[in-house]
Amino acid sequence: MKLEGCAMDTMISPETGRPLTFGVRPTTFTFGGRSLTVDMPGWYGEDEEDAIFDKAGQTAYHRAMTVLKARASGLLEPSDVRRIRRKLKLSQRDASARLGGGPAAFQKYEAGDVLVSQAMSNLLRLLDRDPSLLDVLSQEAA
């Protein structure tokens, strides 16, 4: 909802009627007794309560919550999934095919779009400790 004649980085709040400016602000989220501060893109007013978040802001929020839920549940975080997959020298597609989860699972895990399951988290922890177990999985599948 942009106003004609206004700068592209300004809009009017549908709630308050006051001007909002696009920007990125550090925002802290809390879940399960843990907190995480992320840079949140959005339309901000003069006070903290006047803000609108578009898709980029909603994605940032969702991904921050995925990390917090992983921490609260003792699951691997997206960065850990990526690190282990790379240690195993697997592409995202190969990791999905060999370890399960669907064709785009590892892309979603690593982006923080999907919380990794307890089973996948456990499997990746075992493979992180002993990468040779990947060969055992490959032999069993053959």
N, CA, C and O atoms as CSV, one atom per row, in Angstrom:
chain,resi,resn,atom,element,x,y,z
A,1,MET,N,N,0.840,-1.175,0.000
A,1,MET,CA,C,0.000,0.000,0.000
A,1,MET,C,C,0.880,1.231,0.000
A,1,MET,O,O,1.109,1.836,1.048
A,2,LYS,N,N,1.369,1.602,-1.154
A,2,LYS,CA,C,2.227,2.769,-1.296
A,2,LYS,C,C,1.369,3.958,-1.717
A,2,LYS,O,O,0.383,3.806,-2.438
A,3,LEU,N,N,1.756,5.125,-1.261
A,3,LEU,CA,C,1.021,6.333,-1.612
A,3,LEU,C,C,1.630,6.980,-2.844
A,3,LEU,O,O,2.852,7.073,-2.966
A,4,GLU,N,N,0.784,7.422,-3.748
A,4,GLU,CA,C,1.300,8.128,-4.910
A,4,GLU,C,C,1.917,9.427,-4.451
A,4,GLU,O,O,1.405,10.097,-3.555
A,5,GLY,N,N,3.032,9.773,-5.083
A,5,GLY,CA,C,3.711,11.006,-4.738
A,5,GLY,C,C,4.619,10.877,-3.535
A,5,GLY,O,O,5.284,11.847,-3.169
A,6,CYS,N,N,4.674,9.715,-2.906
A,6,CYS,CA,C,5.543,9.490,-1.763
A,6,CYS,C,C,6.743,8.664,-2.199
A,6,CYS,O,O,6.713,7.991,-3.229
A,7,ALA,N,N,7.779,8.728,-1.413
A,7,ALA,CA,C,8.979,7.946,-1.706
A,7,ALA,C,C,8.640,6.467,-1.650
A,7,ALA,O,O,7.722,6.054,-0.943
A,8,MET,N,N,9.397,5.672,-2.409
A,8,MET,CA,C,9.146,4.233,-2.457
A,8,MET,C,C,9.433,3.548,-1.129
A,8,MET,O,O,9.012,2.410,-0.918
A,9,ASP,N,N,10.145,4.225,-0.229
A,9,ASP,CA,C,10.457,3.606,1.052
A,9,ASP,C,C,9.535,4.096,2.162
A,9,ASP,O,O,9.865,3.976,3.341
A,10,THR,N,N,8.370,4.654,1.788
A,10,THR,CA,C,7.407,5.149,2.766
A,10,THR,C,C,6.013,4.629,2.427
A,10,THR,O,O,5.646,4.521,1.257
A,11,MET,N,N,5.246,4.311,3.462
A,11,MET,CA,C,3.847,3.933,3.286
A,11,MET,C,C,3.065,4.390,4.520
A,11,MET,O,O,3.661,4.793,5.519
A,12,ILE,N,N,1.772,4.330,4.454
A,12,ILE,CA,C,0.915,4.735,5.565
A,12,ILE,C,C,0.393,3.483,6.261
A,12,ILE,O,O,-0.059,2.543,5.608
A,13,SER,N,N,0.457,3.478,7.587
A,13,SER,CA,C,-0.029,2.351,8.367
A,13,SER,C,C,-1.547,2.263,8.250
A,13,SER,O,O,-2.244,3.246,8.502
A,14,PRO,N,N,-2.064,1.100,7.871
A,14,PRO,CA,C,-3.521,0.950,7.808
A,14,PRO,C,C,-4.166,0.965,9.188
A,14,PRO,O,O,-5.365,1.215,9.315
A,15,GLU,N,N,-3.372,0.698,10.220
A,15,GLU,CA,C,-3.898,0.684,11.594
A,15,GLU,C,C,-3.958,2.081,12.208
A,15,GLU,O,O,-4.964,2.465,12.806
A,16,THR,N,N,-2.868,2.837,12.052
A,16,THR,CA,C,-2.763,4.115,12.755
A,16,THR,C,C,-2.870,5.326,11.844
A,16,THR,O,O,-3.131,6.432,12.316
A,17,GLY,N,N,-2.669,5.129,10.524
A,17,GLY,CA,C,-2.689,6.253,9.599
A,17,GLY,C,C,-1.397,7.054,9.604
A,17,GLY,O,O,-1.291,8.070,8.918
A,18,ARG,N,N,-0.414,6.601,10.376
A,18,ARG,CA,C,0.874,7.309,10.447
A,18,ARG,C,C,1.839,6.735,9.416
A,18,ARG,O,O,1.685,5.598,8.969
A,19,PRO,N,N,2.846,7.546,9.042
A,19,PRO,CA,C,3.815,7.071,8.051
A,19,PRO,C,C,4.714,5.962,8.607
A,19,PRO,O,O,5.100,5.971,9.775
A,20,LEU,N,N,5.029,5.019,7.732
A,20,LEU,CA,C,5.961,3.944,8.035
A,20,LEU,C,C,7.105,4.032,7.032
A,20,LEU,O,O,6.902,4.394,5.873
A,21,THR,N,N,8.290,3.702,7.482
A,21,THR,CA,C,9.468,3.716,6.622
A,21,THR,C,C,10.061,2.319,6.587
A,21,THR,O,O,10.142,1.644,7.614
A,22,PHE,N,N,10.474,1.887,5.399
A,22,PHE,CA,C,11.075,0.568,5.285
A,22,PHE,C,C,12.476,0.591,5.863
A,22,PHE,O,O,13.251,1.518,5.625
A,23,GLY,N,N,12.791,-0.454,6.634
A,23,GLY,CA,C,14.121,-0.568,7.214
A,23,GLY,C,C,14.338,-1.945,7.797
A,23,GLY,O,O,13.479,-2.822,7.710
A,24,VAL,N,N,15.482,-2.115,8.384
A,24,VAL,CA,C,15.838,-3.373,9.041
A,24,VAL,C,C,16.220,-3.025,10.471
A,24,VAL,O,O,17.072,-2.170,10.710
A,25,ARG,N,N,15.583,-3.693,11.406
A,25,ARG,CA,C,15.854,-3.444,12.828
A,25,ARG,C,C,16.149,-4.760,13.538
A,25,ARG,O,O,15.545,-5.790,13.237
A,26,PRO,N,N,17.084,-4.713,14.484
A,26,PRO,CA,C,17.310,-5.921,15.283
A,26,PRO,C,C,16.086,-6.180,16.161
A,26,PRO,O,O,15.585,-5.283,16.838
A,27,THR,N,N,15.624,-7.414,16.132
A,27,THR,CA,C,14.442,-7.793,16.895
A,27,THR,C,C,14.746,-9.095,17.631
A,27,THR,O,O,15.304,-10.030,17.056
A,28,THR,N,N,14.378,-9.144,18.895
A,28,THR,CA,C,14.645,-10.321,19.705
A,28,THR,C,C,13.373,-11.142,19.871
A,28,THR,O,O,12.317,-10.620,20.229
A,29,PHE,N,N,13.499,-12.442,19.602
A,29,PHE,CA,C,12.403,-13.385,19.770
A,29,PHE,C,C,12.780,-14.356,20.873
A,29,PHE,O,O,13.957,-14.659,21.072
A,30,THR,N,N,11.775,-14.842,21.588
A,30,THR,CA,C,12.009,-15.783,22.682
A,30,THR,C,C,11.083,-16.984,22.503
A,30,THR,O,O,9.910,-16.845,22.156
A,31,PHE,N,N,11.646,-18.163,22.750
A,31,PHE,CA,C,10.874,-19.403,22.698
A,31,PHE,C,C,11.558,-20.407,23.602
A,31,PHE,O,O,12.779,-20.555,23.554
A,32,GLY,N,N,10.791,-21.096,24.423
A,32,GLY,CA,C,11.340,-22.148,25.274
A,32,GLY,C,C,12.450,-21.674,26.190
A,32,GLY,O,O,13.388,-22.418,26.473
A,33,GLY,N,N,12.348,-20.434,26.655
A,33,GLY,CA,C,13.350,-19.898,27.560
A,33,GLY,C,C,14.637,-19.445,26.879
A,33,GLY,O,O,15.591,-19.062,27.556
A,34,ARG,N,N,14.672,-19.482,25.562
A,34,ARG,CA,C,15.849,-19.058,24.809
A,34,ARG,C,C,15.481,-17.843,23.960
A,34,ARG,O,O,14.331,-17.687,23.548
A,35,SER,N,N,16.469,-16.988,23.703
A,35,SER,CA,C,16.237,-15.787,22.900
A,35,SER,C,C,17.214,-15.728,21.748
A,35,SER,O,O,18.324,-16.255,21.821
A,36,LEU,N,N,16.778,-15.074,20.676
A,36,LEU,CA,C,17.602,-14.904,19.486
A,36,LEU,C,C,17.264,-13.548,18.880
A,36,LEU,O,O,16.092,-13.216,18.708
A,37,THR,N,N,18.284,-12.770,18.558
A,37,THR,CA,C,18.088,-11.478,17.926
A,37,THR,C,C,18.438,-11.601,16.449
A,37,THR,O,O,19.519,-12.070,16.092
A,38,VAL,N,N,17.512,-11.173,15.597
A,38,VAL,CA,C,17.717,-11.222,14.154
A,38,VAL,C,C,17.419,-9.856,13.549
A,38,VAL,O,O,16.691,-9.053,14.134
A,39,ASP,N,N,17.981,-9.603,12.387
A,39,ASP,CA,C,17.672,-8.383,11.641
A,39,ASP,C,C,16.354,-8.595,10.917
A,39,ASP,O,O,16.239,-9.466,10.054
A,40,MET,N,N,15.353,-7.785,11.279
A,40,MET,CA,C,14.001,-7.931,10.721
A,40,MET,C,C,13.712,-6.818,9.716
A,40,MET,O,O,13.624,-5.648,10.087
A,41,PRO,N,N,13.562,-7.191,8.432
A,41,PRO,CA,C,13.138,-6.193,7.459
A,41,PRO,C,C,11.643,-5.931,7.620
A,41,PRO,O,O,10.864,-6.861,7.827
A,42,GLY,N,N,11.253,-4.681,7.527
A,42,GLY,CA,C,9.841,-4.366,7.653
A,42,GLY,C,C,9.579,-2.889,7.517
A,42,GLY,O,O,10.495,-2.093,7.313
A,43,TRP,N,N,8.324,-2.534,7.632
A,43,TRP,CA,C,7.865,-1.147,7.588
A,43,TRP,C,C,7.652,-0.700,9.027
A,43,TRP,O,O,6.797,-1.244,9.727
A,44,TYR,N,N,8.424,0.286,9.473
A,44,TYR,CA,C,8.416,0.692,10.872
A,44,TYR,C,C,7.941,2.131,11.027
A,44,TYR,O,O,8.240,3.012,10.221
A,45,GLY,N,N,7.174,2.325,12.121
A,45,GLY,CA,C,6.753,3.662,12.498
A,45,GLY,C,C,7.700,4.226,13.538
A,45,GLY,O,O,8.759,3.659,13.809
A,46,GLU,N,N,7.308,5.344,14.113
A,46,GLU,CA,C,8.161,5.986,15.116
A,46,GLU,C,C,8.239,5.183,16.402
A,46,GLU,O,O,9.280,5.174,17.060
A,47,ASP,N,N,7.153,4.503,16.774
A,47,ASP,CA,C,7.212,3.701,17.989
A,47,ASP,C,C,7.356,2.222,17.631
A,47,ASP,O,O,7.098,1.816,16.498
A,48,GLU,N,N,7.763,1.445,18.594
A,48,GLU,CA,C,8.060,0.021,18.385
A,48,GLU,C,C,6.834,-0.801,17.985
A,48,GLU,O,O,6.974,-1.838,17.336
A,49,GLU,N,N,5.649,-0.357,18.358
A,49,GLU,CA,C,4.439,-1.139,18.135
A,49,GLU,C,C,3.856,-0.969,16.744
A,49,GLU,O,O,3.008,-1.760,16.332
A,50,ASP,N,N,4.292,0.045,16.014
A,50,ASP,CA,C,3.744,0.327,14.693
A,50,ASP,C,C,4.687,-0.241,13.640
A,50,ASP,O,O,5.671,0.394,13.262
A,51,ALA,N,N,4.372,-1.446,13.170
A,51,ALA,CA,C,5.221,-2.104,12.178
A,51,ALA,C,C,4.387,-3.071,11.345
A,51,ALA,O,O,3.409,-3.649,11.820
A,52,ILE,N,N,4.796,-3.230,10.101
A,52,ILE,CA,C,4.186,-4.192,9.193
A,52,ILE,C,C,5.319,-4.996,8.569
A,52,ILE,O,O,6.342,-4.445,8.163
A,53,PHE,N,N,5.118,-6.313,8.502
A,53,PHE,CA,C,6.144,-7.183,7.937
A,53,PHE,C,C,5.620,-7.844,6.674
A,53,PHE,O,O,4.541,-8.437,6.662
A,54,ASP,N,N,6.405,-7.731,5.614
A,54,ASP,CA,C,6.039,-8.387,4.362
A,54,ASP,C,C,6.632,-9.796,4.352
A,54,ASP,O,O,7.042,-10.308,5.393
A,55,LYS,N,N,6.674,-10.409,3.191
A,55,LYS,CA,C,7.137,-11.796,3.100
A,55,LYS,C,C,8.557,-11.960,3.634
A,55,LYS,O,O,8.842,-12.946,4.314
A,56,ALA,N,N,9.450,-11.023,3.343
A,56,ALA,CA,C,10.835,-11.130,3.822
A,56,ALA,C,C,10.886,-11.109,5.350
A,56,ALA,O,O,11.650,-11.860,5.955
A,57,GLY,N,N,10.084,-10.263,5.969
A,57,GLY,CA,C,10.035,-10.209,7.425
A,57,GLY,C,C,9.417,-11.460,8.021
A,57,GLY,O,O,9.876,-11.958,9.049
A,58,GLN,N,N,8.385,-11.963,7.379
A,58,GLN,CA,C,7.749,-13.185,7.851
A,58,GLN,C,C,8.700,-14.378,7.731
A,58,GLN,O,O,8.718,-15.253,8.596
A,59,THR,N,N,9.486,-14.406,6.659
A,59,THR,CA,C,10.478,-15.477,6.483
A,59,THR,C,C,11.550,-15.383,7.557
A,59,THR,O,O,11.942,-16.399,8.131
A,60,ALA,N,N,12.029,-14.175,7.835
A,60,ALA,CA,C,13.049,-13.981,8.880
A,60,ALA,C,C,12.514,-14.451,10.235
A,60,ALA,O,O,13.227,-15.108,10.993
A,61,TYR,N,N,11.255,-14.112,10.538
A,61,TYR,CA,C,10.635,-14.545,11.789
A,61,TYR,C,C,10.548,-16.072,11.844
A,61,TYR,O,O,10.938,-16.681,12.840
A,62,HIS,N,N,10.040,-16.686,10.783
A,62,HIS,CA,C,9.866,-18.145,10.751
A,62,HIS,C,C,11.214,-18.854,10.932
A,62,HIS,O,O,11.303,-19.835,11.670
A,63,ARG,N,N,12.246,-18.366,10.269
A,63,ARG,CA,C,13.561,-18.998,10.369
A,63,ARG,C,C,14.168,-18.813,11.753
A,63,ARG,O,O,14.840,-19.713,12.258
A,64,ALA,N,N,13.942,-17.665,12.370
A,64,ALA,CA,C,14.421,-17.453,13.739
A,64,ALA,C,C,13.718,-18.411,14.692
A,64,ALA,O,O,14.350,-18.973,15.587
A,65,MET,N,N,12.420,-18.601,14.504
A,65,MET,CA,C,11.675,-19.517,15.364
A,65,MET,C,C,12.125,-20.964,15.156
A,65,MET,O,O,12.135,-21.749,16.104
A,66,THR,N,N,12.496,-21.322,13.927
A,66,THR,CA,C,13.004,-22.670,13.667
A,66,THR,C,C,14.273,-22.914,14.477
A,66,THR,O,O,14.439,-23.982,15.067
A,67,VAL,N,N,15.167,-21.930,14.507
A,67,VAL,CA,C,16.406,-22.066,15.288
A,67,VAL,C,C,16.086,-22.183,16.771
A,67,VAL,O,O,16.644,-23.032,17.466
A,68,LEU,N,N,15.189,-21.332,17.254
A,68,LEU,CA,C,14.834,-21.375,18.678
A,68,LEU,C,C,14.159,-22.689,19.057
A,68,LEU,O,O,14.428,-23.231,20.129
A,69,LYS,N,N,13.295,-23.205,18.202
A,69,LYS,CA,C,12.640,-24.490,18.475
A,69,LYS,C,C,13.663,-25.622,18.479
A,69,LYS,O,O,13.576,-26.533,19.303
A,70,ALA,N,N,14.627,-25.570,17.566
A,70,ALA,CA,C,15.689,-26.588,17.542
A,70,ALA,C,C,16.480,-26.541,18.842
A,70,ALA,O,O,16.765,-27.580,19.436
A,71,ARG,N,N,16.831,-25.354,19.278
A,71,ARG,CA,C,17.599,-25.212,20.522
A,71,ARG,C,C,16.801,-25.715,21.716
A,71,ARG,O,O,17.333,-26.420,22.573
A,72,ALA,N,N,15.528,-25.352,21.769
A,72,ALA,CA,C,14.691,-25.745,22.904
A,72,ALA,C,C,14.449,-27.256,22.934
A,72,ALA,O,O,14.238,-27.832,24.001
A,73,SER,N,N,14.480,-27.899,21.759
A,73,SER,CA,C,14.192,-29.333,21.664
A,73,SER,C,C,15.446,-30.199,21.577
A,73,SER,O,O,15.344,-31.424,21.513
A,74,GLY,N,N,16.616,-29.584,21.572
A,74,GLY,CA,C,17.859,-30.346,21.467
A,74,GLY,C,C,18.093,-30.925,20.085
A,74,GLY,O,O,18.774,-31.941,19.943
A,75,LEU,N,N,17.531,-30.284,19.060
A,75,LEU,CA,C,17.708,-30.737,17.684
A,75,LEU,C,C,18.835,-29.950,17.016
A,75,LEU,O,O,19.266,-28.912,17.518
A,76,LEU,N,N,19.298,-30.458,15.887
A,76,LEU,CA,C,20.319,-29.734,15.137
A,76,LEU,C,C,19.724,-28.457,14.553
A,76,LEU,O,O,18.571,-28.430,14.124
A,77,GLU,N,N,20.531,-27.404,14.546
A,77,GLU,CA,C,20.142,-26.145,13.927
A,77,GLU,C,C,20.489,-26.196,12.438
A,77,GLU,O,O,21.296,-27.028,12.023
A,78,PRO,N,N,19.889,-25.317,11.632
A,78,PRO,CA,C,20.178,-25.319,10.195
A,78,PRO,C,C,21.679,-25.269,9.865
A,78,PRO,O,O,22.131,-25.966,8.956
A,79,SER,N,N,22.435,-24.472,10.576
A,79,SER,CA,C,23.875,-24.371,10.295
A,79,SER,C,C,24.599,-25.684,10.600
A,79,SER,O,O,25.571,-26.028,9.927
A,80,ASP,N,N,24.130,-26.413,11.607
A,80,ASP,CA,C,24.728,-27.720,11.932
A,80,ASP,C,C,24.419,-28.749,10.846
A,80,ASP,O,O,25.283,-29.543,10.472
A,81,VAL,N,N,23.190,-28.732,10.344
A,81,VAL,CA,C,22.809,-29.652,9.271
A,81,VAL,C,C,23.704,-29.406,8.052
A,81,VAL,O,O,24.218,-30.351,7.453
A,82,ARG,N,N,23.887,-28.134,7.690
A,82,ARG,CA,C,24.734,-27.778,6.545
A,82,ARG,C,C,26.175,-28.238,6.768
A,82,ARG,O,O,26.785,-28.820,5.871
A,83,ARG,N,N,26.716,-27.982,7.950
A,83,ARG,CA,C,28.098,-28.345,8.253
A,83,ARG,C,C,28.304,-29.859,8.136
A,83,ARG,O,O,29.291,-30.306,7.552
A,84,ILE,N,N,27.385,-30.639,8.684
A,84,ILE,CA,C,27.517,-32.098,8.641
A,84,ILE,C,C,27.365,-32.609,7.209
A,84,ILE,O,O,28.119,-33.482,6.780
A,85,ARG,N,N,26.402,-32.074,6.472
A,85,ARG,CA,C,26.215,-32.513,5.080
A,85,ARG,C,C,27.480,-32.249,4.266
A,85,ARG,O,O,27.915,-33.093,3.483
A,86,ARG,N,N,28.053,-31.085,4.458
A,86,ARG,CA,C,29.294,-30.761,3.737
A,86,ARG,C,C,30.447,-31.657,4.178
A,86,ARG,O,O,31.263,-32.071,3.355
A,87,LYS,N,N,30.516,-31.952,5.456
A,87,LYS,CA,C,31.547,-32.860,5.966
A,87,LYS,C,C,31.438,-34.224,5.289
A,87,LYS,O,O,32.448,-34.874,5.021
A,88,LEU,N,N,30.203,-34.653,5.013
A,88,LEU,CA,C,29.962,-35.934,4.357
A,88,LEU,C,C,30.165,-35.860,2.842
A,88,LEU,O,O,30.070,-36.864,2.136
A,89,LYS,N,N,30.448,-34.642,2.359
A,89,LYS,CA,C,30.664,-34.402,0.923
A,89,LYS,C,C,29.447,-34.801,0.084
A,89,LYS,O,O,29.576,-35.437,-0.962
A,90,LEU,N,N,28.274,-34.416,0.566
A,90,LEU,CA,C,27.025,-34.696,-0.140
A,90,LEU,C,C,26.385,-33.386,-0.582
A,90,LEU,O,O,26.403,-32.400,0.155
A,91,SER,N,N,25.824,-33.378,-1.775
A,91,SER,CA,C,25.005,-32.239,-2.183
A,91,SER,C,C,23.696,-32.320,-1.394
A,91,SER,O,O,23.402,-33.344,-0.776
A,92,GLN,N,N,22.927,-31.261,-1.416
A,92,GLN,CA,C,21.632,-31.298,-0.738
A,92,GLN,C,C,20.746,-32.392,-1.329
A,92,GLN,O,O,20.066,-33.107,-0.594
A,93,ARG,N,N,20.754,-32.520,-2.631
A,93,ARG,CA,C,19.926,-33.528,-3.300
A,93,ARG,C,C,20.391,-34.940,-2.945
A,93,ARG,O,O,19.573,-35.823,-2.683
A,94,ASP,N,N,21.731,-35.150,-2.938
A,94,ASP,CA,C,22.262,-36.469,-2.580
A,94,ASP,C,C,21.953,-36.821,-1.125
A,94,ASP,O,O,21.618,-37.963,-0.812
A,95,ALA,N,N,22.067,-35.837,-0.249
A,95,ALA,CA,C,21.765,-36.089,1.165
A,95,ALA,C,C,20.308,-36.492,1.326
A,95,ALA,O,O,19.997,-37.414,2.081
A,96,SER,N,N,19.422,-35.816,0.629
A,96,SER,CA,C,17.998,-36.168,0.698
A,96,SER,C,C,17.753,-37.573,0.174
A,96,SER,O,O,16.983,-38.337,0.757
A,97,ALA,N,N,18.413,-37.911,-0.933
A,97,ALA,CA,C,18.210,-39.235,-1.523
A,97,ALA,C,C,18.771,-40.338,-0.635
A,97,ALA,O,O,18.159,-41.399,-0.513
A,98,ARG,N,N,19.919,-40.109,-0.018
A,98,ARG,CA,C,20.573,-41.164,0.758
A,98,ARG,C,C,20.071,-41.261,2.193
A,98,ARG,O,O,20.053,-42.343,2.779
A,99,LEU,N,N,19.662,-40.121,2.759
A,99,LEU,CA,C,19.274,-40.115,4.169
A,99,LEU,C,C,17.765,-39.985,4.377
A,99,LEU,O,O,17.264,-40.266,5.465
A,100,GLY,N,N,17.049,-39.567,3.351
A,100,GLY,CA,C,15.606,-39.442,3.453
A,100,GLY,C,C,15.142,-38.022,3.657
A,100,GLY,O,O,15.940,-37.091,3.765
A,101,GLY,N,N,13.838,-37.878,3.707
A,101,GLY,CA,C,13.254,-36.572,3.956
A,101,GLY,C,C,12.608,-35.926,2.752
A,101,GLY,O,O,11.974,-34.880,2.891
A,102,GLY,N,N,12.745,-36.511,1.575
A,102,GLY,CA,C,12.156,-35.922,0.381
A,102,GLY,C,C,13.194,-35.207,-0.451
A,102,GLY,O,O,14.290,-34.929,0.035
A,103,PRO,N,N,12.866,-34.898,-1.717
A,103,PRO,CA,C,13.854,-34.375,-2.656
A,103,PRO,C,C,14.463,-33.025,-2.272
A,103,PRO,O,O,15.614,-32.766,-2.623
A,104,ALA,N,N,13.747,-32.171,-1.575
A,104,ALA,CA,C,14.276,-30.851,-1.217
A,104,ALA,C,C,14.451,-30.695,0.292
A,104,ALA,O,O,14.562,-29.575,0.791
A,105,ALA,N,N,14.474,-31.800,1.014
A,105,ALA,CA,C,14.512,-31.733,2.480
A,105,ALA,C,C,15.710,-30.952,2.997
A,105,ALA,O,O,15.551,-30.094,3.865
A,106,PHE,N,N,16.887,-31.224,2.493
A,106,PHE,CA,C,18.074,-30.582,3.051
A,106,PHE,C,C,18.138,-29.094,2.714
A,106,PHE,O,O,18.666,-28.299,3.491
A,107,GLN,N,N,17.606,-28.727,1.567
A,107,GLN,CA,C,17.525,-27.295,1.255
A,107,GLN,C,C,16.636,-26.609,2.289
A,107,GLN,O,O,16.956,-25.514,2.752
A,108,LYS,N,N,15.531,-27.239,2.649
A,108,LYS,CA,C,14.595,-26.664,3.617
A,108,LYS,C,C,15.165,-26.683,5.035
A,108,LYS,O,O,14.989,-25.723,5.786
A,109,TYR,N,N,15.847,-27.769,5.407
A,109,TYR,CA,C,16.479,-27.831,6.731
A,109,TYR,C,C,17.518,-26.723,6.879
A,109,TYR,O,O,17.540,-26.003,7.877
A,110,GLU,N,N,18.379,-26.602,5.867
A,110,GLU,CA,C,19.498,-25.668,5.952
A,110,GLU,C,C,19.066,-24.213,5.860
A,110,GLU,O,O,19.735,-23.336,6.407
A,111,ALA,N,N,17.962,-23.944,5.181
A,111,ALA,CA,C,17.445,-22.580,5.103
A,111,ALA,C,C,16.703,-22.192,6.382
A,111,ALA,O,O,16.486,-21.010,6.648
A,112,GLY,N,N,16.314,-23.201,7.173
A,112,GLY,CA,C,15.533,-22.926,8.370
A,112,GLY,C,C,14.046,-22.875,8.091
A,112,GLY,O,O,13.265,-22.402,8.917
A,113,ASP,N,N,13.655,-23.364,6.919
A,113,ASP,CA,C,12.232,-23.368,6.570
A,113,ASP,C,C,11.484,-24.521,7.224
A,113,ASP,O,O,10.278,-24.435,7.454
A,114,VAL,N,N,12.210,-25.611,7.526
A,114,VAL,CA,C,11.608,-26.790,8.152
A,114,VAL,C,C,12.510,-27.229,9.302
A,114,VAL,O,O,13.732,-27.291,9.166
A,115,LEU,N,N,11.893,-27.525,10.413
A,115,LEU,CA,C,12.620,-28.040,11.574
A,115,LEU,C,C,12.992,-29.496,11.316
A,115,LEU,O,O,12.143,-30.301,10.934
A,116,VAL,N,N,14.252,-29.827,11.523
A,116,VAL,CA,C,14.707,-31.204,11.316
A,116,VAL,C,C,14.069,-32.100,12.379
A,116,VAL,O,O,13.902,-31.690,13.528
A,117,SER,N,N,13.715,-33.325,11.988
A,117,SER,CA,C,13.089,-34.251,12.936
A,117,SER,C,C,14.114,-34.777,13.933
A,117,SER,O,O,15.321,-34.670,13.715
A,118,GLN,N,N,13.624,-35.341,15.020
A,118,GLN,CA,C,14.507,-35.959,16.017
A,118,GLN,C,C,15.306,-37.093,15.375
A,118,GLN,O,O,16.505,-37.227,15.619
A,119,ALA,N,N,14.635,-37.916,14.547
A,119,ALA,CA,C,15.313,-39.041,13.901
A,119,ALA,C,C,16.428,-38.560,12.974
A,119,ALA,O,O,17.530,-39.107,13.009
A,120,MET,N,N,16.164,-37.551,12.148
A,120,MET,CA,C,17.186,-37.033,11.238
A,120,MET,C,C,18.302,-36.363,12.017
A,120,MET,O,O,19.474,-36.488,11.661
A,121,SER,N,N,17.951,-35.662,13.064
A,121,SER,CA,C,18.955,-35.027,13.910
A,121,SER,C,C,19.888,-36.076,14.510
A,121,SER,O,O,21.106,-35.898,14.516
A,122,ASN,N,N,19.315,-37.166,15.011
A,122,ASN,CA,C,20.126,-38.248,15.584
A,122,ASN,C,C,21.017,-38.897,14.530
A,122,ASN,O,O,22.195,-39.151,14.778
A,123,LEU,N,N,20.453,-39.164,13.354
A,123,LEU,CA,C,21.223,-39.771,12.274
A,123,LEU,C,C,22.400,-38.882,11.882
A,123,LEU,O,O,23.519,-39.369,11.721
A,124,LEU,N,N,22.159,-37.605,11.732
A,124,LEU,CA,C,23.231,-36.689,11.343
A,124,LEU,C,C,24.298,-36.574,12.436
A,124,LEU,O,O,25.484,-36.446,12.132
A,125,ARG,N,N,23.884,-36.619,13.697
A,125,ARG,CA,C,24.873,-36.596,14.788
A,125,ARG,C,C,25.778,-37.834,14.733
A,125,ARG,O,O,26.989,-37.733,14.932
A,126,LEU,N,N,25.182,-39.000,14.460
A,126,LEU,CA,C,25.981,-40.220,14.338
A,126,LEU,C,C,26.945,-40.117,13.160
A,126,LEU,O,O,28.116,-40.478,13.281
A,127,LEU,N,N,26.461,-39.630,12.030
A,127,LEU,CA,C,27.318,-39.489,10.855
A,127,LEU,C,C,28.402,-38.435,11.065
A,127,LEU,O,O,29.493,-38.542,10.505
A,128,ASP,N,N,28.106,-37.433,11.861
A,128,ASP,CA,C,29.108,-36.412,12.182
A,128,ASP,C,C,30.256,-37.041,12.982
A,128,ASP,O,O,31.423,-36.729,12.748
A,129,ARG,N,N,29.919,-37.918,13.915
A,129,ARG,CA,C,30.941,-38.601,14.730
A,129,ARG,C,C,31.709,-39.649,13.936
A,129,ARG,O,O,32.911,-39.833,14.126
A,130,ASP,N,N,30.995,-40.336,13.039
A,130,ASP,CA,C,31.623,-41.422,12.276
A,130,ASP,C,C,31.103,-41.404,10.837
A,130,ASP,O,O,30.148,-42.112,10.517
A,131,PRO,N,N,31.728,-40.598,9.963
A,131,PRO,CA,C,31.272,-40.499,8.571
A,131,PRO,C,C,31.296,-41.830,7.817
A,131,PRO,O,O,30.604,-41.972,6.809
A,132,SER,N,N,32.075,-42.806,8.284
A,132,SER,CA,C,32.121,-44.108,7.594
A,132,SER,C,C,30.777,-44.828,7.670
A,132,SER,O,O,30.525,-45.743,6.886
A,133,LEU,N,N,29.920,-44.430,8.594
A,133,LEU,CA,C,28.592,-45.040,8.688
A,133,LEU,C,C,27.747,-44.754,7.444
A,133,LEU,O,O,26.787,-45.472,7.164
A,134,LEU,N,N,28.103,-43.716,6.708
A,134,LEU,CA,C,27.396,-43.423,5.465
A,134,LEU,C,C,27.588,-44.572,4.476
A,134,LEU,O,O,26.668,-44.907,3.729
A,135,ASP,N,N,28.780,-45.177,4.467
A,135,ASP,CA,C,29.035,-46.324,3.598
A,135,ASP,C,C,28.165,-47.521,4.009
A,135,ASP,O,O,27.691,-48.271,3.155
A,136,VAL,N,N,27.963,-47.691,5.302
A,136,VAL,CA,C,27.110,-48.775,5.791
A,136,VAL,C,C,25.680,-48.568,5.276
A,136,VAL,O,O,25.035,-49.513,4.823
A,137,LEU,N,N,25.193,-47.326,5.349
A,137,LEU,CA,C,23.840,-47.047,4.839
A,137,LEU,C,C,23.755,-47.331,3.349
A,137,LEU,O,O,22.758,-47.875,2.875
A,138,SER,N,N,24.797,-46.966,2.605
A,138,SER,CA,C,24.796,-47.192,1.159
A,138,SER,C,C,24.807,-48.679,0.836
A,138,SER,O,O,24.143,-49.111,-0.106
A,139,GLN,N,N,25.555,-49.468,1.606
A,139,GLN,CA,C,25.611,-50.913,1.384
A,139,GLN,C,C,24.265,-51.558,1.687
A,139,GLN,O,O,23.822,-52.458,0.974
A,140,GLU,N,N,23.627,-51.095,2.741
A,140,GLU,CA,C,22.334,-51.668,3.128
A,140,GLU,C,C,21.276,-51.379,2.073
A,140,GLU,O,O,20.387,-52.199,1.842
A,141,ALA,N,N,21.368,-50.214,1.432
A,141,ALA,CA,C,20.387,-49.831,0.433
A,141,ALA,C,C,20.581,-50.589,-0.883
A,141,ALA,O,O,19.652,-50.709,-1.681
A,142,ALA,N,N,21.787,-51.095,-1.097
A,142,ALA,CA,C,22.088,-51.786,-2.365
A,142,ALA,C,C,21.513,-53.174,-2.433
A,142,ALA,O,O,21.687,-53.866,-3.436
